[in-house]
C-alpha cells in the first residue's frame, strides 16, 4: 500500500490549522467518512511516524446529519 493515492489531496499541519482557525476554539471536532451515508467518528490520539502526522479514529458515533454531507460537498 503506497503512501500517496492518485487524486488524493495532500494536507499539511499548517493547512489543517488554517482551516480550523475559522471556528470557535471550544467547538468539538468529528471526522465524517463515507460520502453516500456519512458516519460520524470521534478524533482519537494524534501521533507522528515516518514523517507524517496521524490522527487516530476515536470511534464511531453514529450517522452524521444530512447537512454535514451537503456542507462537505458530498451530494
mmCIF file of the N, C-alpha and C atoms, coordinates in Angstrom:
data_MODEL
# 
_entry.id   MODEL 
# 
loop_
_atom_site.group_PDB 
_atom_site.id 
_atom_site.type_symbol 
_atom_site.label_atom_id 
_atom_site.label_alt_id 
_atom_site.label_comp_id 
_atom_site.label_asym_id 
_atom_site.label_entity_id 
_atom_site.label_seq_id 
_atom_site.pdbx_PDB_ins_code 
_atom_site.Cartn_x 
_atom_site.Cartn_y 
_atom_site.Cartn_z 
_atom_site.occupancy 
_atom_site.B_iso_or_equiv 
_atom_site.pdbx_formal_charge 
_atom_site.auth_seq_id 
_atom_site.auth_comp_id 
_atom_site.auth_asym_id 
_atom_site.auth_atom_id 
_atom_site.pdbx_PDB_model_num 
ATOM 1   N N  . UNK A 1 1  ? 0.856   -1.163 0.000  1.00 0.00 ? 1  UNK A N  1 
ATOM 2   C CA . UNK A 1 1  ? 0.000   0.000  0.000  1.00 0.00 ? 1  UNK A CA 1 
ATOM 3   C C  . UNK A 1 1  ? 0.905   1.231  0.000  1.00 0.00 ? 1  UNK A C  1 
ATOM 4   N N  . UNK A 1 2  ? 0.729   2.085  -0.978 1.00 0.00 ? 2  UNK A N  1 
ATOM 5   C CA . UNK A 1 2  ? 1.562   3.270  -1.114 1.00 0.00 ? 2  UNK A CA 1 
ATOM 6   C C  . UNK A 1 2  ? 1.111   4.414  -0.220 1.00 0.00 ? 2  UNK A C  1 
ATOM 7   N N  . UNK A 1 3  ? 2.030   5.325  0.004  1.00 0.00 ? 3  UNK A N  1 
ATOM 8   C CA . UNK A 1 3  ? 1.737   6.483  0.842  1.00 0.00 ? 3  UNK A CA 1 
ATOM 9   C C  . UNK A 1 3  ? 0.810   7.460  0.134  1.00 0.00 ? 3  UNK A C  1 
ATOM 10  N N  . UNK A 1 4  ? 0.949   7.567  -1.193 1.00 0.00 ? 4  UNK A N  1 
ATOM 11  C CA . UNK A 1 4  ? 0.167   8.546  -1.938 1.00 0.00 ? 4  UNK A CA 1 
ATOM 12  C C  . UNK A 1 4  ? -0.872  7.842  -2.798 1.00 0.00 ? 4  UNK A C  1 
ATOM 13  N N  . UNK A 1 5  ? -2.054  8.377  -2.752 1.00 0.00 ? 5  UNK A N  1 
ATOM 14  C CA . UNK A 1 5  ? -3.130  7.829  -3.584 1.00 0.00 ? 5  UNK A CA 1 
ATOM 15  C C  . UNK A 1 5  ? -3.402  8.792  -4.724 1.00 0.00 ? 5  UNK A C  1 
ATOM 16  N N  . UNK A 1 6  ? -3.692  8.257  -5.861 1.00 0.00 ? 6  UNK A N  1 
ATOM 17  C CA . UNK A 1 6  ? -3.982  9.082  -7.030 1.00 0.00 ? 6  UNK A CA 1 
ATOM 18  C C  . UNK A 1 6  ? -5.199  9.960  -6.757 1.00 0.00 ? 6  UNK A C  1 
ATOM 19  N N  . UNK A 1 7  ? -5.031  11.265 -6.968 1.00 0.00 ? 7  UNK A N  1 
ATOM 20  C CA . UNK A 1 7  ? -6.129  12.199 -6.807 1.00 0.00 ? 7  UNK A CA 1 
ATOM 21  C C  . UNK A 1 7  ? -6.378  12.657 -5.377 1.00 0.00 ? 7  UNK A C  1 
ATOM 22  N N  . UNK A 1 8  ? -5.674  12.061 -4.411 1.00 0.00 ? 8  UNK A N  1 
ATOM 23  C CA . UNK A 1 8  ? -5.871  12.463 -3.014 1.00 0.00 ? 8  UNK A CA 1 
ATOM 24  C C  . UNK A 1 8  ? -5.192  13.805 -2.754 1.00 0.00 ? 8  UNK A C  1 
ATOM 25  N N  . UNK A 1 9  ? -5.842  14.651 -2.004 1.00 0.00 ? 9  UNK A N  1 
ATOM 26  C CA . UNK A 1 9  ? -5.288  15.958 -1.659 1.00 0.00 ? 9  UNK A CA 1 
ATOM 27  C C  . UNK A 1 9  ? -4.353  15.801 -0.464 1.00 0.00 ? 9  UNK A C  1 
ATOM 28  N N  . UNK A 1 10 ? -3.140  16.263 -0.609 1.00 0.00 ? 10 UNK A N  1 
ATOM 29  C CA . UNK A 1 10 ? -2.192  16.233 0.494  1.00 0.00 ? 10 UNK A CA 1 
ATOM 30  C C  . UNK A 1 10 ? -2.457  17.438 1.389  1.00 0.00 ? 10 UNK A C  1 
ATOM 31  N N  . UNK A 1 11 ? -2.576  17.234 2.672  1.00 0.00 ? 11 UNK A N  1 
ATOM 32  C CA . UNK A 1 11 ? -2.858  18.289 3.633  1.00 0.00 ? 11 UNK A CA 1 
ATOM 33  C C  . UNK A 1 11 ? -1.705  18.343 4.618  1.00 0.00 ? 11 UNK A C  1 
ATOM 34  N N  . UNK A 1 12 ? -1.190  19.548 4.861  1.00 0.00 ? 12 UNK A N  1 
ATOM 35  C CA . UNK A 1 12 ? -0.118  19.719 5.841  1.00 0.00 ? 12 UNK A CA 1 
ATOM 36  C C  . UNK A 1 12 ? -0.713  20.130 7.184  1.00 0.00 ? 12 UNK A C  1 
ATOM 37  N N  . UNK A 1 13 ? 0.097   20.083 8.224  1.00 0.00 ? 13 UNK A N  1 
ATOM 38  C CA . UNK A 1 13 ? -0.335  20.547 9.535  1.00 0.00 ? 13 UNK A CA 1 
ATOM 39  C C  . UNK A 1 13 ? -0.769  22.008 9.441  1.00 0.00 ? 13 UNK A C  1 
ATOM 40  N N  . UNK A 1 14 ? 0.009   22.829 8.713  1.00 0.00 ? 14 UNK A N  1 
ATOM 41  C CA . UNK A 1 14 ? -0.338  24.249 8.548  1.00 0.00 ? 14 UNK A CA 1 
ATOM 42  C C  . UNK A 1 14 ? -1.689  24.415 7.859  1.00 0.00 ? 14 UNK A C  1 
ATOM 43  N N  . UNK A 1 15 ? -1.970  23.590 6.831  1.00 0.00 ? 15 UNK A N  1 
ATOM 44  C CA . UNK A 1 15 ? -3.262  23.650 6.139  1.00 0.00 ? 15 UNK A CA 1 
ATOM 45  C C  . UNK A 1 15 ? -4.405  23.368 7.114  1.00 0.00 ? 15 UNK A C  1 
ATOM 46  N N  . UNK A 1 16 ? -4.240  22.332 7.923  1.00 0.00 ? 16 UNK A N  1 
ATOM 47  C CA . UNK A 1 16 ? -5.286  21.954 8.871  1.00 0.00 ? 16 UNK A CA 1 
ATOM 48  C C  . UNK A 1 16 ? -5.496  23.036 9.925  1.00 0.00 ? 16 UNK A C  1 
ATOM 49  N N  . UNK A 1 17 ? -4.415  23.587 10.438 1.00 0.00 ? 17 UNK A N  1 
ATOM 50  C CA . UNK A 1 17 ? -4.527  24.670 11.421 1.00 0.00 ? 17 UNK A CA 1 
ATOM 51  C C  . UNK A 1 17 ? -5.255  25.864 10.810 1.00 0.00 ? 17 UNK A C  1 
ATOM 52  N N  . UNK A 1 18 ? -4.903  26.242 9.590  1.00 0.00 ? 18 UNK A N  1 
ATOM 53  C CA . UNK A 1 18 ? -5.568  27.373 8.929  1.00 0.00 ? 18 UNK A CA 1 
ATOM 54  C C  . UNK A 1 18 ? -7.062  27.130 8.767  1.00 0.00 ? 18 UNK A C  1 
ATOM 55  N N  . UNK A 1 19 ? -7.436  25.925 8.378  1.00 0.00 ? 19 UNK A N  1 
ATOM 56  C CA . UNK A 1 19 ? -8.865  25.601 8.232  1.00 0.00 ? 19 UNK A CA 1 
ATOM 57  C C  . UNK A 1 19 ? -9.590  25.696 9.571  1.00 0.00 ? 19 UNK A C  1 
ATOM 58  N N  . UNK A 1 20 ? -8.983  25.171 10.621 1.00 0.00 ? 20 UNK A N  1 
ATOM 59  C CA . UNK A 1 20 ? -9.642  25.134 11.927 1.00 0.00 ? 20 UNK A CA 1 
ATOM 60  C C  . UNK A 1 20 ? -9.739  26.503 12.595 1.00 0.00 ? 20 UNK A C  1 
ATOM 61  N N  . UNK A 1 21 ? -8.911  27.458 12.199 1.00 0.00 ? 21 UNK A N  1 
ATOM 62  C CA . UNK A 1 21 ? -8.964  28.800 12.800 1.00 0.00 ? 21 UNK A CA 1 
ATOM 63  C C  . UNK A 1 21 ? -10.277 29.524 12.519 1.00 0.00 ? 21 UNK A C  1 
ATOM 64  N N  . UNK A 1 22 ? -11.037 29.078 11.540 1.00 0.00 ? 22 UNK A N  1 
ATOM 65  C CA . UNK A 1 22 ? -12.318 29.711 11.199 1.00 0.00 ? 22 UNK A CA 1 
ATOM 66  C C  . UNK A 1 22 ? -13.390 29.443 12.244 1.00 0.00 ? 22 UNK A C  1 
ATOM 67  N N  . UNK A 1 23 ? -13.130 28.475 13.132 1.00 0.00 ? 23 UNK A N  1 
ATOM 68  C CA . UNK A 1 23 ? -14.144 28.027 14.081 1.00 0.00 ? 23 UNK A CA 1 
ATOM 69  C C  . UNK A 1 23 ? -13.776 28.418 15.507 1.00 0.00 ? 23 UNK A C  1 
ATOM 70  N N  . UNK A 1 24 ? -14.770 28.449 16.361 1.00 0.00 ? 24 UNK A N  1 
ATOM 71  C CA . UNK A 1 24 ? -14.555 28.760 17.772 1.00 0.00 ? 24 UNK A CA 1 
ATOM 72  C C  . UNK A 1 24 ? -13.696 27.664 18.410 1.00 0.00 ? 24 UNK A C  1 
ATOM 73  N N  . UNK A 1 25 ? -12.714 28.022 19.212 1.00 0.00 ? 25 UNK A N  1 
ATOM 74  C CA . UNK A 1 25 ? -11.806 27.042 19.797 1.00 0.00 ? 25 UNK A CA 1 
ATOM 75  C C  . UNK A 1 25 ? -12.487 25.985 20.676 1.00 0.00 ? 25 UNK A C  1 
ATOM 76  N N  . UNK A 1 26 ? -13.621 26.299 21.266 1.00 0.00 ? 26 UNK A N  1 
ATOM 77  C CA . UNK A 1 26 ? -14.300 25.348 22.137 1.00 0.00 ? 26 UNK A CA 1 
ATOM 78  C C  . UNK A 1 26 ? -15.192 24.339 21.423 1.00 0.00 ? 26 UNK A C  1 
ATOM 79  N N  . UNK A 1 27 ? -15.301 24.434 20.091 1.00 0.00 ? 27 UNK A N  1 
ATOM 80  C CA . UNK A 1 27 ? -16.169 23.518 19.352 1.00 0.00 ? 27 UNK A CA 1 
ATOM 81  C C  . UNK A 1 27 ? -15.576 22.119 19.313 1.00 0.00 ? 27 UNK A C  1 
ATOM 82  N N  . UNK A 1 28 ? -16.438 21.098 19.342 1.00 0.00 ? 28 UNK A N  1 
ATOM 83  C CA . UNK A 1 28 ? -15.990 19.715 19.213 1.00 0.00 ? 28 UNK A CA 1 
ATOM 84  C C  . UNK A 1 28 ? -15.597 19.436 17.765 1.00 0.00 ? 28 UNK A C  1 
ATOM 85  N N  . UNK A 1 29 ? -14.745 18.441 17.574 1.00 0.00 ? 29 UNK A N  1 
ATOM 86  C CA . UNK A 1 29 ? -14.297 18.043 16.242 1.00 0.00 ? 29 UNK A CA 1 
ATOM 87  C C  . UNK A 1 29 ? -14.703 16.593 16.004 1.00 0.00 ? 29 UNK A C  1 
ATOM 88  N N  . UNK A 1 30 ? -15.225 16.321 14.836 1.00 0.00 ? 30 UNK A N  1 
ATOM 89  C CA . UNK A 1 30 ? -15.589 14.965 14.426 1.00 0.00 ? 30 UNK A CA 1 
ATOM 90  C C  . UNK A 1 30 ? -15.026 14.704 13.035 1.00 0.00 ? 30 UNK A C  1 
ATOM 91  N N  . UNK A 1 31 ? -14.914 13.447 12.687 1.00 0.00 ? 31 UNK A N  1 
ATOM 92  C CA . UNK A 1 31 ? -14.475 13.023 11.372 1.00 0.00 ? 31 UNK A CA 1 
ATOM 93  C C  . UNK A 1 31 ? -15.672 12.414 10.648 1.00 0.00 ? 31 UNK A C  1 
ATOM 94  N N  . UNK A 1 32 ? -15.954 12.896 9.452  1.00 0.00 ? 32 UNK A N  1 
ATOM 95  C CA . UNK A 1 32 ? -17.043 12.332 8.638  1.00 0.00 ? 32 UNK A CA 1 
ATOM 96  C C  . UNK A 1 32 ? -16.418 11.426 7.584  1.00 0.00 ? 32 UNK A C  1 
ATOM 97  N N  . UNK A 1 33 ? -16.948 10.215 7.466  1.00 0.00 ? 33 UNK A N  1 
ATOM 98  C CA . UNK A 1 33 ? -16.458 9.275  6.460  1.00 0.00 ? 33 UNK A CA 1 
ATOM 99  C C  . UNK A 1 33 ? -17.645 8.727  5.681  1.00 0.00 ? 33 UNK A C  1 
ATOM 100 N N  . UNK A 1 34 ? -17.379 8.130  4.535  1.00 0.00 ? 34 UNK A N  1 
ATOM 101 C CA . UNK A 1 34 ? -18.363 7.507  3.656  1.00 0.00 ? 34 UNK A CA 1 
ATOM 102 C C  . UNK A 1 34 ? -19.373 8.511  3.097  1.00 0.00 ? 34 UNK A C  1 
ATOM 103 N N  . UNK A 1 35 ? -19.045 9.142  1.974  1.00 0.00 ? 35 UNK A N  1 
ATOM 104 C CA . UNK A 1 35 ? -19.907 10.178 1.392  1.00 0.00 ? 35 UNK A CA 1 
ATOM 105 C C  . UNK A 1 35 ? -21.367 9.778  1.154  1.00 0.00 ? 35 UNK A C  1 
ATOM 106 N N  . UNK A 1 36 ? -21.642 8.533  0.786  1.00 0.00 ? 36 UNK A N  1 
ATOM 107 C CA . UNK A 1 36 ? -23.035 8.157  0.483  1.00 0.00 ? 36 UNK A CA 1 
ATOM 108 C C  . UNK A 1 36 ? -23.916 8.102  1.714  1.00 0.00 ? 36 UNK A C  1 
ATOM 109 N N  . UNK A 1 37 ? -23.373 7.617  2.815  1.00 0.00 ? 37 UNK A N  1 
ATOM 110 C CA . UNK A 1 37 ? -24.091 7.563  4.084  1.00 0.00 ? 37 UNK A CA 1 
ATOM 111 C C  . UNK A 1 37 ? -23.114 7.993  5.164  1.00 0.00 ? 37 UNK A C  1 
ATOM 112 N N  . UNK A 1 38 ? -22.892 9.312  5.322  1.00 0.00 ? 38 UNK A N  1 
ATOM 113 C CA . UNK A 1 38 ? -21.851 9.803  6.219  1.00 0.00 ? 38 UNK A CA 1 
ATOM 114 C C  . UNK A 1 38 ? -21.978 9.291  7.646  1.00 0.00 ? 38 UNK A C  1 
ATOM 115 N N  . UNK A 1 39 ? -20.888 8.761  8.124  1.00 0.00 ? 39 UNK A N  1 
ATOM 116 C CA . UNK A 1 39 ? -20.820 8.329  9.507  1.00 0.00 ? 39 UNK A CA 1 
ATOM 117 C C  . UNK A 1 39 ? -19.956 9.305  10.278 1.00 0.00 ? 39 UNK A C  1 
ATOM 118 N N  . UNK A 1 40 ? -20.271 9.452  11.540 1.00 0.00 ? 40 UNK A N  1 
ATOM 119 C CA . UNK A 1 40 ? -19.572 10.383 12.420 1.00 0.00 ? 40 UNK A CA 1 
ATOM 120 C C  . UNK A 1 40 ? -18.619 9.596  13.313 1.00 0.00 ? 40 UNK A C  1 
ATOM 121 N N  . UNK A 1 41 ? -17.350 9.998  13.313 1.00 0.00 ? 41 UNK A N  1 
ATOM 122 C CA . UNK A 1 41 ? -16.338 9.366  14.161 1.00 0.00 ? 41 UNK A CA 1 
ATOM 123 C C  . UNK A 1 41 ? -15.659 10.420 15.008 1.00 0.00 ? 41 UNK A C  1 
ATOM 124 N N  . UNK A 1 42 ? -15.303 10.045 16.214 1.00 0.00 ? 42 UNK A N  1 
ATOM 125 C CA . UNK A 1 42 ? -14.545 10.932 17.077 1.00 0.00 ? 42 UNK A CA 1 
ATOM 126 C C  . UNK A 1 42 ? -13.085 10.967 16.661 1.00 0.00 ? 42 UNK A C  1 
ATOM 127 N N  . UNK A 1 43 ? -12.367 11.962 17.160 1.00 0.00 ? 43 UNK A N  1 
ATOM 128 C CA . UNK A 1 43 ? -10.939 12.076 16.913 1.00 0.00 ? 43 UNK A CA 1 
ATOM 129 C C  . UNK A 1 43 ? -10.216 11.360 18.039 1.00 0.00 ? 43 UNK A C  1 
ATOM 130 N N  . UNK A 1 44 ? -9.282  10.503 17.684 1.00 0.00 ? 44 UNK A N  1 
ATOM 131 C CA . UNK A 1 44 ? -8.520  9.756  18.676 1.00 0.00 ? 44 UNK A CA 1 
ATOM 132 C C  . UNK A 1 44 ? -7.150  10.369 18.895 1.00 0.00 ? 44 UNK A C  1 
ATOM 133 N N  . UNK A 1 45 ? -6.196  9.540  19.257 1.00 0.00 ? 45 UNK A N  1 
ATOM 134 C CA . UNK A 1 45 ? -4.850  10.042 19.513 1.00 0.00 ? 45 UNK A CA 1 
ATOM 135 C C  . UNK A 1 45 ? -4.202  10.602 18.252 1.00 0.00 ? 45 UNK A C  1 
ATOM 136 N N  . UNK A 1 46 ? -3.285  11.530 18.449 1.00 0.00 ? 46 UNK A N  1 
ATOM 137 C CA . UNK A 1 46 ? -2.518  12.118 17.348 1.00 0.00 ? 46 UNK A CA 1 
ATOM 138 C C  . UNK A 1 46 ? -1.067  11.731 17.569 1.00 0.00 ? 46 UNK A C  1 
ATOM 139 N N  . UNK A 1 47 ? -0.410  11.249 16.493 1.00 0.00 ? 47 UNK A N  1 
ATOM 140 C CA . UNK A 1 47 ? 0.974   10.787 16.612 1.00 0.00 ? 47 UNK A CA 1 
ATOM 141 C C  . UNK A 1 47 ? 1.739   11.111 15.341 1.00 0.00 ? 47 UNK A C  1 
ATOM 142 N N  . UNK A 1 48 ? 3.060   10.992 15.417 1.00 0.00 ? 48 UNK A N  1 
ATOM 143 C CA . UNK A 1 48 ? 3.919   11.194 14.250 1.00 0.00 ? 48 UNK A CA 1 
ATOM 144 C C  . UNK A 1 48 ? 4.684   9.912  14.005 1.00 0.00 ? 48 UNK A C  1 
ATOM 145 N N  . UNK A 1 49 ? 4.733   9.498  12.748 1.00 0.00 ? 49 UNK A N  1 
ATOM 146 C CA . UNK A 1 49 ? 5.524   8.336  12.340 1.00 0.00 ? 49 UNK A CA 1 
ATOM 147 C C  . UNK A 1 49 ? 5.870   8.490  10.870 1.00 0.00 ? 49 UNK A C  1 
ATOM 148 N N  . UNK A 1 50 ? 7.083   8.178  10.522 1.00 0.00 ? 50 UNK A N  1 
ATOM 149 C CA . UNK A 1 50 ? 7.522   8.200  9.126  1.00 0.00 ? 50 UNK A CA 1 
ATOM 150 C C  . UNK A 1 50 ? 7.355   9.576  8.481  1.00 0.00 ? 50 UNK A C  1 
ATOM 151 N N  . UNK A 1 51 ? 7.520   10.642 9.291  1.00 0.00 ? 51 UNK A N  1 
ATOM 152 C CA . UNK A 1 51 ? 7.419   11.993 8.758  1.00 0.00 ? 51 UNK A CA 1 
ATOM 153 C C  . UNK A 1 51 ? 6.005   12.459 8.470  1.00 0.00 ? 51 UNK A C  1 
ATOM 154 N N  . UNK A 1 52 ? 5.027   11.760 8.999  1.00 0.00 ? 52 UNK A N  1 
ATOM 155 C CA . UNK A 1 52 ? 3.610   12.096 8.782  1.00 0.00 ? 52 UNK A CA 1 
ATOM 156 C C  . UNK A 1 52 ? 2.928   12.189 10.138 1.00 0.00 ? 52 UNK A C  1 
ATOM 157 N N  . UNK A 1 53 ? 2.018   13.163 10.293 1.00 0.00 ? 53 UNK A N  1 
ATOM 158 C CA . UNK A 1 53 ? 1.201   13.257 11.497 1.00 0.00 ? 53 UNK A CA 1 
ATOM 159 C C  . UNK A 1 53 ? -0.067  12.431 11.246 1.00 0.00 ? 53 UNK A C  1 
ATOM 160 N N  . UNK A 1 54 ? -0.353  11.535 12.153 1.00 0.00 ? 54 UNK A N  1 
ATOM 161 C CA . UNK A 1 54 ? -1.508  10.637 12.033 1.00 0.00 ? 54 UNK A CA 1 
ATOM 162 C C  . UNK A 1 54 ? -2.558  11.010 13.074 1.00 0.00 ? 54 UNK A C  1 
ATOM 163 N N  . UNK A 1 55 ? -3.812  11.067 12.645 1.00 0.00 ? 55 UNK A N  1 
ATOM 164 C CA . UNK A 1 55 ? -4.938  11.324 13.542 1.00 0.00 ? 55 UNK A CA 1 
ATOM 165 C C  . UNK A 1 55 ? -5.708  10.016 13.660 1.00 0.00 ? 55 UNK A C  1 
ATOM 166 N N  . UNK A 1 56 ? -5.743  9.484  14.857 1.00 0.00 ? 56 UNK A N  1 
ATOM 167 C CA . UNK A 1 56 ? -6.410  8.205  15.078 1.00 0.00 ? 56 UNK A CA 1 
ATOM 168 C C  . UNK A 1 56 ? -7.920  8.339  15.159 1.00 0.00 ? 56 UNK A C  1 
ATOM 169 N N  . UNK A 1 57 ? -8.587  7.255  14.871 1.00 0.00 ? 57 UNK A N  1 
ATOM 170 C CA . UNK A 1 57 ? -10.041 7.178  14.945 1.00 0.00 ? 57 UNK A CA 1 
ATOM 171 C C  . UNK A 1 57 ? -10.454 7.030  16.403 1.00 0.00 ? 57 UNK A C  1 
ATOM 172 N N  . UNK A 1 58 ? -11.324 7.913  16.859 1.00 0.00 ? 58 UNK A N  1 
ATOM 173 C CA . UNK A 1 58 ? -11.811 7.877  18.229 1.00 0.00 ? 58 UNK A CA 1 
ATOM 174 C C  . UNK A 1 58 ? -13.091 7.080  18.395 1.00 0.00 ? 58 UNK A C  1 
ATOM 175 N N  . UNK A 1 59 ? -13.482 6.349  17.379 1.00 0.00 ? 59 UNK A N  1 
ATOM 176 C CA . UNK A 1 59 ? -14.665 5.502  17.469 1.00 0.00 ? 59 UNK A CA 1 
ATOM 177 C C  . UNK A 1 59 ? -15.891 6.085  16.791 1.00 0.00 ? 59 UNK A C  1 
ATOM 178 N N  . UNK A 1 60 ? -16.720 5.196  16.284 1.00 0.00 ? 60 UNK A N  1 
ATOM 179 C CA . UNK A 1 60 ? -17.950 5.583  15.592 1.00 0.00 ? 60 UNK A CA 1 
ATOM 180 C C  . UNK A 1 60 ? -18.942 6.178  16.590 1.00 0.00 ? 60 UNK A C  1 
ATOM 181 N N  . UNK A 1 61 ? -19.647 7.202  16.153 1.00 0.00 ? 61 UNK A N  1 
ATOM 182 C CA . UNK A 1 61 ? -20.657 7.867  16.985 1.00 0.00 ? 61 UNK A CA 1 
ATOM 183 C C  . UNK A 1 61 ? -22.044 7.759  16.368 1.00 0.00 ? 61 UNK A C  1 
ATOM 184 N N  . UNK A 1 62 ? -22.143 7.163  15.192 1.00 0.00 ? 62 UNK A N  1 
ATOM 185 C CA . UNK A 1 62 ? -23.428 7.050  14.507 1.00 0.00 ? 62 UNK A CA 1 
ATOM 186 C C  . UNK A 1 62 ? -23.358 7.740  13.157 1.00 0.00 ? 62 UNK A C  1 
ATOM 187 N N  . UNK A 1 63 ? -24.505 8.054  12.603 1.00 0.00 ? 63 UNK A N  1 
ATOM 188 C CA . UNK A 1 63 ? -24.558 8.718  11.305 1.00 0.00 ? 63 UNK A CA 1 
ATOM 189 C C  . UNK A 1 63 ? -24.542 10.233 11.486 1.00 0.00 ? 63 UNK A C  1 
ATOM 190 N N  . UNK A 1 64 ? -23.837 10.899 10.570 1.00 0.00 ? 64 UNK A N  1 
ATOM 191 C CA . UNK A 1 64 ? -23.766 12.359 10.596 1.00 0.00 ? 64 UNK A CA 1 
ATOM 192 C C  . UNK A 1 64 ? -25.053 12.947 10.029 1.00 0.00 ? 64 UNK A C  1 
ATOM 193 N N  . UNK A 1 65 ? -25.455 14.128 10.478 1.00 0.00 ? 65 UNK A N  1 
ATOM 194 C CA . UNK A 1 65 ? -26.653 14.776 9.939  1.00 0.00 ? 65 UNK A CA 1 
ATOM 195 C C  . UNK A 1 65 ? -26.499 15.058 8.430  1.00 0.00 ? 65 UNK A C  1 
ATOM 196 N N  . UNK A 1 66 ? -27.607 15.108 7.724  1.00 0.00 ? 66 UNK A N  1 
ATOM 197 C CA . UNK A 1 66 ? -27.606 15.360 6.280  1.00 0.00 ? 66 UNK A CA 1 
ATOM 198 C C  . UNK A 1 66 ? -26.877 16.649 5.930  1.00 0.00 ? 66 UNK A C  1 
ATOM 199 N N  . UNK A 1 67 ? -26.979 17.665 6.775  1.00 0.00 ? 67 UNK A N  1 
ATOM 200 C CA . UNK A 1 67 ? -26.321 18.943 6.487  1.00 0.00 ? 67 UNK A CA 1 
ATOM 201 C C  . UNK A 1 67 ? -24.799 18.794 6.407  1.00 0.00 ? 67 UNK A C  1 
ATOM 202 N N  . UNK A 1 68 ? -24.234 17.796 7.101  1.00 0.00 ? 68 UNK A N  1 
ATOM 203 C CA . UNK A 1 68 ? -22.795 17.559 7.021  1.00 0.00 ? 68 UNK A CA 1 
ATOM 204 C C  . UNK A 1 68 ? -22.433 17.127 5.607  1.00 0.00 ? 68 UNK A C  1 
ATOM 205 N N  . UNK A 1 69 ? -23.189 16.228 5.066  1.00 0.00 ? 69 UNK A N  1 
ATOM 206 C CA . UNK A 1 69 ? -22.970 15.740 3.693  1.00 0.00 ? 69 UNK A CA 1 
ATOM 207 C C  . UNK A 1 69 ? -23.010 16.897 2.713  1.00 0.00 ? 69 UNK A C  1 
ATOM 208 N N  . UNK A 1 70 ? -23.987 17.751 2.854  1.00 0.00 ? 70 UNK A N  1 
ATOM 209 C CA . UNK A 1 70 ? -24.128 18.912 1.963  1.00 0.00 ? 70 UNK A CA 1 
ATOM 210 C C  . UNK A 1 70 ? -22.979 19.901 2.154  1.00 0.00 ? 70 UNK A C  1 
ATOM 211 N N  . UNK A 1 71 ? -22.603 20.177 3.420  1.00 0.00 ? 71 UNK A N  1 
ATOM 212 C CA . UNK A 1 71 ? -21.518 21.131 3.693  1.00 0.00 ? 71 UNK A CA 1 
ATOM 213 C C  . UNK A 1 71 ? -20.187 20.662 3.150  1.00 0.00 ? 71 UNK A C  1 
ATOM 214 N N  . UNK A 1 72 ? -19.966 19.342 3.129  1.00 0.00 ? 72 UNK A N  1 
ATOM 215 C CA . UNK A 1 72 ? -18.725 18.786 2.617  1.00 0.00 ? 72 UNK A CA 1 
ATOM 216 C C  . UNK A 1 72 ? -18.735 18.618 1.102  1.00 0.00 ? 72 UNK A C  1 
ATOM 217 N N  . UNK A 1 73 ? -19.876 18.901 0.470  1.00 0.00 ? 73 UNK A N  1 
ATOM 218 C CA . UNK A 1 73 ? -19.984 18.771 -0.981 1.00 0.00 ? 73 UNK A CA 1 
ATOM 219 C C  . UNK A 1 73 ? -20.152 17.335 -1.440 1.00 0.00 ? 73 UNK A C  1 
ATOM 220 N N  . UNK A 1 74 ? -20.643 16.479 -0.563 1.00 0.00 ? 74 UNK A N  1 
ATOM 221 C CA . UNK A 1 74 ? -20.854 15.073 -0.888 1.00 0.00 ? 74 UNK A CA 1 
ATOM 222 C C  . UNK A 1 74 ? -22.271 14.844 -1.398 1.00 0.00 ? 74 UNK A C  1 
ATOM 223 N N  . UNK A 1 75 ? -22.636 15.469 -2.473 1.00 0.00 ? 75 UNK A N  1 
ATOM 224 C CA . UNK A 1 75 ? -24.010 15.372 -2.999 1.00 0.00 ? 75 UNK A CA 1 
ATOM 225 C C  . UNK A 1 75 ? -24.163 14.242 -3.965 1.00 0.00 ? 75 UNK A C  1 
# 
